[in-house]
Amino acid sequence: MQKPAEPNNVDLYTALAMFVSNAPRLIERIFNACETENLLLAEETAEKLNLYSCNARLTGFSKNINNVIIAARERNLPTVQSETKKLREIFDQMTKYANKMVLEKGTPPQENAVRISITSDTFS
């Protein structure tokens, strides 16, 4: 597993790529932790996901992750499950939107890629 980069130490394009490649696995790990009622693992995993999200400057998505973290700390399993389900749905919407943009306009050049900013606020 890649370690999350420190904020501001990677360019936005790399941070987004790291987020997209790691988020599905981490979201699934939160669901698995809920199945075993291991809210500590759910919280720790959500914190890792939050690092990737923050590095990618996805503030809206990070706010949703914080809901998972708070619910896990409060030992509120149903809320952790429902908020994680929302994360999965938002992630799916974000990636579908990004894929659609790539198909319509082609892959942006590297120098323009850092200007792309998708937040989950767009899809909430």
N, C-alpha and C positions, 0 to 999 in steps of 0.2 A: 504494500500500500504506500502511495506517495504521501509524504508529510505535507500538510498545508503550508504554503509559503507565508512568510511574514507579510503583513499588509504593506503595500507600496514597494515590495521587492520584486514584483513581477508585473509585466505589462497586462493590460486589461484583456487582450486577446488570449494570452496564456492562462490567466485566471479564469476566464469563461470556459476555456477548454477543460481545465482541471475540474471545475464545478460540474460541467455536463458529464464528464466521464466518471465522477465519483458519486454524484447525488443519487442516482437510482439504487446503487448498492447500499448506501447509508440509509436511505428511506426504508428500504426493505429490512435492513438490520433493526431499525426502530420497531417496525411491525413484528419482527421475530421476538424482540425483547418484550413486547406487549403480550405476545402469546404465552410467554413463560412468566409473565408478571414481574419482570426484572426492570423496574423503573429506573434504577441506577444506570444500567446499561443503556436504556432509552435516552436518558438525560445526557450521558457521555457521548453517545453517537450523535445526538442532535447538536451538541456543542461542536463536534467535528464538522458536521454539515454546515453549521453557522460560520465557521472559519472560511470554508470554501465560498460560501455565499457572500460574506463580507469582502473577501479578496476580489470577487467578481463584481463588487459594487451593486449587488442586488438587494437594495435596502428593503423593499417590500417583502421579498422572500425571507429575508433575515428576520423581519418582524413576525412573520408566521412561524418561523422556527422557534423564536423566543416563546411563543405560546405553548409549544411542545415542552420546552425546557421548564417553564413555570409549572405546567400541569404535572410534569414528572416529579418536580420537587415537592409539589403538594400531594403527591401520591394519588393523583386522580386519573386512574387508568382509562375510563371512558373518554375523557377529554384528550388524553395523549393519543388514543386511537383515532378519534374524529379529526383532530388537528393534523395528524400525520396523513390521514386520507386526503385532507385538503392540500397538503404539501405535494402529494403525488399528483393530484389533479392539476395544480398550478404548474408543476414541473412539466407535465405532459402538454399543457397548453403552451407554455413557453417554447418548448422544443418543436412543437408542431408549427407555431408561428415562425420560428427561426428557419425551419426547413422550408416552409412556404416561401419566405423571402429569398432564400438561396436559389430555389428553383425558378422563381420569377425573375430575379435580377442577376443571378450568378454569384459566385463566391466573391466577396469584397477583397480588394487588394490588402495586403498586410498593413500598409500605412493607414488605411481607412478603417480597419477592423477595430481599432481602439476607440473609435467614435461611436460604435454601436453600444447602446445601453438598453437592455430589456429588464424591466422590473416586474415583479409579480403584481404591483399595483395596476398595471395595464390590464390584468386579467381578473381582478377581484371585483 
